[in-house]
Amino acid sequence: MAMNFPDLPRGIQIAIGAVCAFLAAIVIFLILMTSSTFGTPVTNWALGVWGPAGASVSRAHTRFPGMTTLVFRDFRAPETAEISGGTVRVNPFGFIPGLSWVSRADVENGYVALSPGGPEDDGNFSLRKLRALIDEVSVREIDVRYTRKDVTNVIAISTASGSLRSGALHIDAAGGGSTLHFEGSAESSTLASLSGRLQLAGDNFADFAWLAGFAAPDTPPYDAVADISIGGNLWTFDFQPETMIGDSDLSGPLTIQFGGGTPVIDGDLRSANLDFDDLGIVFGVPIGVGTDETVGEEQVRARRILDESGRLIPNAVIDFTRLDAVDGNVKFHADQVSDAIFDIRGLKLEFQIEGRVVRAPVLELSFAEGQLSSYVTLDGSQSPAMTTAEGELTGVPFSNLAAEPYLRGTAFGAFKLEGRGDGFREAAASLNGRLSVWSQDAALLAIIAEAAALDIPETLALMNETEGDETYTPSRCAVISMTFENGIGRTDPALIDTDDRLVLILGDINLQEEVLDLSVSSDSKDPSFGTLMVDVKLGGTFRSPEVSALGPETVLQLGIAAALGSITGGLAALPFIEAGTASDAPCADILARAQTARE
């Protein structure tokens, strides 16, 4: 039956009729959309107009009675996304600012490709645009593909639920060799604010950093807990004390600023207890791969390569692409250090990265007493890279330097060195500069001085001493200085001057070939009996040093003794009597020269 409004003007009647027809058309359209025969081509038409280029579905229809909920199969958008199936609840008022066109999306099995660039890149399908398009999500088994420098990385989302625009958000994912669990919330004000707690674990943090868009050094396996905040192009990580990197804890803030070309990091990190082994792989030194250590694949691989090489200096080469990928400043302070090569108790490190130049104005190693302070610069803008290092050792007992029981006292030192090379071996082979260690209160284990002189009676007498009751000989001065030129280090000088002996070390070490060519002589200041005239030789390689004492002089001495013995037994002892003609070393001048090593 037709509707009549005889009391209304003709124009209004026409308008009411048009509205009713429009509403009827919408109802008919919605009813038709429940059929895939009608819904599929309509959906593909809409995707062609408003969706990504080339987007289509194999099947689509609305679901009664939720007429705005679209069920789809096999969504395809070349190089942008593929989803095997799901449902999308469309918001017809999505044109209103602050609302999304998709109020909820439930999808599973497929991938989404985000645009290359920073986290808020304005490409065809950026994270920011995704959050503007979709509000609530329920995701299962979706890969997020992210391309950087022609390398496609994948974050595999196993489950994600919540709101991309505002409200609670939960994500479980894996990527960059890491597993990720996030519990937090999003804010709708800028579509670029996200905060919550992140749990991240993996074999090497450098892999995840590359995926996230910045650079980091290699690390041991890690299990990190951080409160994070993402606001526009600023990412903030506040690592909690339960974070572990290898066998070391880590805490403190780290910020990453994107959007200005190279990401800029700023960190102030701390460790209550640093396992020194964990620093090895960070600087390319493959240590800490024992059965009782937490180690990753990169550490095991680096250690295997070093062991197979038969060398002591690792052949690690600096990856300058990582320096190109980040700038910034980082501070690191370890309150306590364990498992160090020497008795290191604390560490402070501050470094700045600018382009391919890394400066460490603060690198301090603290001992039970005293410290080592240095300033290191790596200039990778040159080819090959130039490394410079200078510093000083202040008031460190020899016991903290693994020199006890052979040497007691307090050590001081200074060094200024430089080398060219993109790796450790190359830089060592070109090393130039000077290094000195000295002491004015050193005491040498007496048996060392006598054995170095091959003073047989004195050595035999001292060999009967028990541990903790050894005899030490005080020194007037002890100095080991070496001058390096093109990787060859020569003693300049190296000596220990005691009241009755002057012990000299002469020769050189070759850093390129890793071989030793040193001799140790001990001259008596008083006449002594039973001394062989020979220097102790220290040779071989850094990994396999060799000690020898029998030389031509010794053979000649034994020959003379045999000849004299054929005449009369008493004369055979004459070649073994040391005249005792050594004089005191000029300690004041030698110490003054050693202290100029940094000049």
Secondary structure in CASP SS format (residue, H / E / C, confidence):
PFRMAT SS
TARGET T0000
AUTHOR 0000-0000-0000
METHOD secondary structure of the structure
MODEL  1
M C 1.00
A C 1.00
M C 1.00
N C 1.00
F C 1.00
P C 1.00
D C 1.00
L C 1.00
P C 1.00
R H 1.00
G H 1.00
I H 1.00
Q H 1.00
I H 1.00
A H 1.00
I H 1.00
G H 1.00
A H 1.00
V H 1.00
C H 1.00
A H 1.00
F H 1.00
L H 1.00
A H 1.00
A H 1.00
I H 1.00
V H 1.00
I H 1.00
F H 1.00
L H 1.00
I H 1.00
L H 1.00
M H 1.00
T C 1.00
S C 1.00
S H 1.00
T H 1.00
F H 1.00
G H 1.00
T H 1.00
P H 1.00
V H 1.00
T H 1.00
N H 1.00
W H 1.00
A H 1.00
L H 1.00
G H 1.00
V H 1.00
W H 1.00
G C 1.00
P C 1.00
A C 1.00
G C 1.00
A C 1.00
S E 1.00
V C 1.00
S C 1.00
R E 1.00
A E 1.00
H E 1.00
T E 1.00
R C 1.00
F C 1.00
P C 1.00
G C 1.00
M C 1.00
T C 1.00
T E 1.00
L E 1.00
V E 1.00
F E 1.00
R E 1.00
D E 1.00
F E 1.00
R E 1.00
A E 1.00
P C 1.00
E C 1.00
T C 1.00
A E 1.00
E E 1.00
I E 1.00
S E 1.00
G E 1.00
G E 1.00
T E 1.00
V E 1.00
R E 1.00
V E 1.00
N C 1.00
P C 1.00
F C 1.00
G C 1.00
F C 1.00
I C 1.00
P C 1.00
G C 1.00
L C 1.00
S C 1.00
W C 1.00
V E 1.00
S E 1.00
R E 1.00
A E 1.00
D E 1.00
V E 1.00
E E 1.00
N E 1.00
G E 1.00
Y E 1.00
V E 1.00
A E 1.00
L E 1.00
S C 1.00
P C 1.00
G C 1.00
G C 1.00
P C 1.00
E C 1.00
D C 1.00
D C 1.00
G C 1.00
N C 1.00
F C 1.00
S C 1.00
L H 1.00
R H 1.00
K H 1.00
L H 1.00
R H 1.00
A H 1.00
L H 1.00
I E 1.00
D E 1.00
E E 1.00
V E 1.00
S E 1.00
V E 1.00
R E 1.00
E E 1.00
I E 1.00
D E 1.00
V E 1.00
R E 1.00
Y E 1.00
T E 1.00
R E 1.00
K C 1.00
D C 1.00
V E 1.00
T E 1.00
N E 1.00
V E 1.00
I E 1.00
A E 1.00
I E 1.00
S E 1.00
T E 1.00
A E 1.00
S E 1.00
G E 1.00
S E 1.00
L C 1.00
R C 1.00
S C 1.00
G E 1.00
A E 1.00
L E 1.00
H E 1.00
I E 1.00
D E 1.00
A E 1.00
A E 1.00
G E 1.00
G C 1.00
G C 1.00
S E 1.00
T E 1.00
L E 1.00
H E 1.00
F E 1.00
E E 1.00
G E 1.00
S E 1.00
A E 1.00
E E 1.00
S C 1.00
S C 1.00
T C 1.00
L C 1.00
A C 1.00
S E 1.00
L E 1.00
S E 1.00
G E 1.00
R E 1.00
L E 1.00
Q E 1.00
L E 1.00
A E 1.00
G E 1.00
D C 1.00
N C 1.00
F H 1.00
A H 1.00
D H 1.00
F H 1.00
A H 1.00
W H 1.00
L H 1.00
A H 1.00
G C 1.00
F C 1.00
A C 1.00
A C 1.00
P C 1.00
D C 1.00
T C 1.00
P C 1.00
P C 1.00
Y E 1.00
D E 1.00
A E 1.00
V E 1.00
A E 1.00
D E 1.00
I E 1.00
S E 1.00
I E 1.00
G E 1.00
G C 1.00
N C 1.00
L E 1.00
W E 1.00
T E 1.00
F E 1.00
D E 1.00
F E 1.00
Q E 1.00
P E 1.00
E E 1.00
T E 1.00
M E 1.00
I E 1.00
G C 1.00
D C 1.00
S E 1.00
D E 1.00
L E 1.00
S E 1.00
G E 1.00
P E 1.00
L E 1.00
T E 1.00
I E 1.00
Q E 1.00
F C 1.00
G C 1.00
G C 1.00
G C 1.00
T C 1.00
P C 1.00
V E 1.00
I E 1.00
D E 1.00
G E 1.00
D E 1.00
L E 1.00
R E 1.00
S E 1.00
A C 1.00
N C 1.00
L E 1.00
D E 1.00
F H 1.00
D H 1.00
D H 1.00
L H 1.00
G C 1.00
I H 1.00
V H 1.00
F H 1.00
G C 1.00
V C 1.00
P C 1.00
I C 1.00
G C 1.00
V C 1.00
G C 1.00
T C 1.00
D C 1.00
E C 1.00
T C 1.00
V C 1.00
G C 1.00
E H 1.00
E H 1.00
Q H 1.00
V H 1.00
R H 1.00
A H 1.00
R H 1.00
R H 1.00
I H 1.00
L H 1.00
D H 1.00
E H 1.00
S H 1.00
G C 1.00
R C 1.00
L C 1.00
I C 1.00
P C 1.00
N C 1.00
A C 1.00
V E 1.00
I C 1.00
D C 1.00
F H 1.00
T H 1.00
R H 1.00
L H 1.00
D H 1.00
A C 1.00
V C 1.00
D E 1.00
G E 1.00
N E 1.00
V E 1.00
K E 1.00
F E 1.00
H E 1.00
A E 1.00
D C 1.00
Q C 1.00
V E 1.00
S E 1.00
D C 1.00
A C 1.00
I C 1.00
F C 1.00
D C 1.00
I E 1.00
R E 1.00
G E 1.00
L E 1.00
K E 1.00
L E 1.00
E E 1.00
F E 1.00
Q E 1.00
I E 1.00
E E 1.00
G C 1.00
R C 1.00
V E 1.00
V E 1.00
R E 1.00
A E 1.00
P E 1.00
V E 1.00
L E 1.00
E E 1.00
L E 1.00
S E 1.00
F E 1.00
A C 1.00
E C 1.00
G C 1.00
Q E 1.00
L E 1.00
S E 1.00
S E 1.00
Y E 1.00
V E 1.00
T E 1.00
L E 1.00
D E 1.00
G C 1.00
S C 1.00
Q C 1.00
S C 1.00
P C 1.00
A C 1.00
M E 1.00
T E 1.00
T E 1.00
A E 1.00
E E 1.00
G E 1.00
E E 1.00
L E 1.00
T E 1.00
G E 1.00
V E 1.00
P E 1.00
F H 1.00
S H 1.00
N H 1.00
L H 1.00
A C 1.00
A C 1.00
E C 1.00
P C 1.00
Y C 1.00
L E 1.00
R E 1.00
G C 1.00
T E 1.00
A E 1.00
F E 1.00
G E 1.00
A E 1.00
F E 1.00
K E 1.00
L E 1.00
E E 1.00
G E 1.00
R E 1.00
G C 1.00
D C 1.00
G E 1.00
F H 1.00
R H 1.00
E H 1.00
A H 1.00
A H 1.00
A H 1.00
S C 1.00
L C 1.00
N E 1.00
G E 1.00
R E 1.00
L E 1.00
S E 1.00
V E 1.00
W E 1.00
S E 1.00
Q C 1.00
D C 1.00
A C 1.00
A E 1.00
L E 1.00
L E 1.00
A H 1.00
I H 1.00
I H 1.00
A H 1.00
E H 1.00
A H 1.00
A H 1.00
A C 1.00
L C 1.00
D E 1.00
I H 1.00
P H 1.00
E H 1.00
T H 1.00
L H 1.00
A H 1.00
L H 1.00
M C 1.00
N C 1.00
E C 1.00
T C 1.00
E C 1.00
G C 1.00
D C 1.00
E C 1.00
T C 1.00
Y E 1.00
T E 1.00
P E 1.00
S E 1.00
R E 1.00
C E 1.00
A E 1.00
V E 1.00
I E 1.00
S E 1.00
M E 1.00
T E 1.00
F E 1.00
E E 1.00
N C 1.00
G C 1.00
I E 1.00
G E 1.00
R E 1.00
T E 1.00
D E 1.00
P E 1.00
A E 1.00
L E 1.00
I E 1.00
D E 1.00
T E 1.00
D C 1.00
D C 1.00
R E 1.00
L E 1.00
V E 1.00
L E 1.00
I E 1.00
L E 1.00
G E 1.00
D E 1.00
I E 1.00
N E 1.00
L C 1.00
Q C 1.00
E C 1.00
E C 1.00
V E 1.00
L E 1.00
D E 1.00
L E 1.00
S E 1.00
V E 1.00
S E 1.00
S E 1.00
D E 1.00
S E 1.00
K C 1.00
D C 1.00
P C 1.00
S E 1.00
F E 1.00
G C 1.00
T E 1.00
L C 1.00
M C 1.00
V C 1.00
D C 1.00
V E 1.00
K E 1.00
L E 1.00
G E 1.00
G E 1.00
T E 1.00
F C 1.00
R C 1.00
S C 1.00
P E 1.00
E E 1.00
V E 1.00
S E 1.00
A C 1.00
L C 1.00
G C 1.00
P H 1.00
E H 1.00
T H 1.00
V H 1.00
L H 1.00
Q H 1.00
L H 1.00
G H 1.00
I H 1.00
A H 1.00
A H 1.00
A H 1.00
L H 1.00
G H 1.00
S H 1.00
I H 1.00
T C 1.00
G H 1.00
G H 1.00
L H 1.00
A H 1.00
A H 1.00
L H 1.00
P H 1.00
F H 1.00
I E 1.00
E E 1.00
A C 1.00
G C 1.00
T C 1.00
A C 1.00
S C 1.00
D C 1.00
A C 1.00
P C 1.00
C H 1.00
A H 1.00
D H 1.00
I H 1.00
L H 1.00
A H 1.00
R H 1.00
A H 1.00
Q C 1.00
T C 1.00
A C 1.00
R C 1.00
E C 1.00
END
